[in-house]
Amino acid sequence: MRHVTALLEAARDARATGDLGAAIEQQGTAIERLRAGTNPLALAHALRHRADMLIEAGRAAEAEPDCAQALWFYAQVPEAPPLDIANAVRCAACQAEGVGDVAGAIDLWRDARTRYAKLGAVFEAMTGSPANPGVAEATLRIEALGGS
């Protein structure tokens, strides 16, 4: 597991410096190792982050399988953290938006907004503010896509 952690940290560092190619590669290697393990939450988290990186790199179509798999793995674990699930739905919304699936993106953003709305206390504990950035972002994206 230590090697996987090092790969994930290397991917995070590469992404932070703007080297998305290296970040995606490192994340992919970590994902393959996680697939051989027994931690579906870690795998779901890693898949979501690679999807985020692919979307950020303008490769949203390639991110679709990672989004779907991340959501599937989260659904298999009853104790999956609600914030992680909301973030995975957000990622899927960004992916749908990135490939031009406006209706799908609006539906996913609505789902994400509902999930984030249930996490007000979590956001307040994290930020010290009653503002909910998840709800705010989802609402803005829905409106920008022509939804309500």
Buried (B, 14 or more C-beta within 10 A) or exposed (E): EEEBEEBBEBBBEBBEEEBBEBBBBBBBBBBEBBEEEEBBBBBBBBBBBBBBBBBBBEBBEBBBBBBBBBBEBBEEBEEBBEBBBBBBBBBBBBBBBBBEBEEBBBBBBBBBBEBBBBBBEBBEEEEEEEEBEBBEBBBEBBEEBEBE
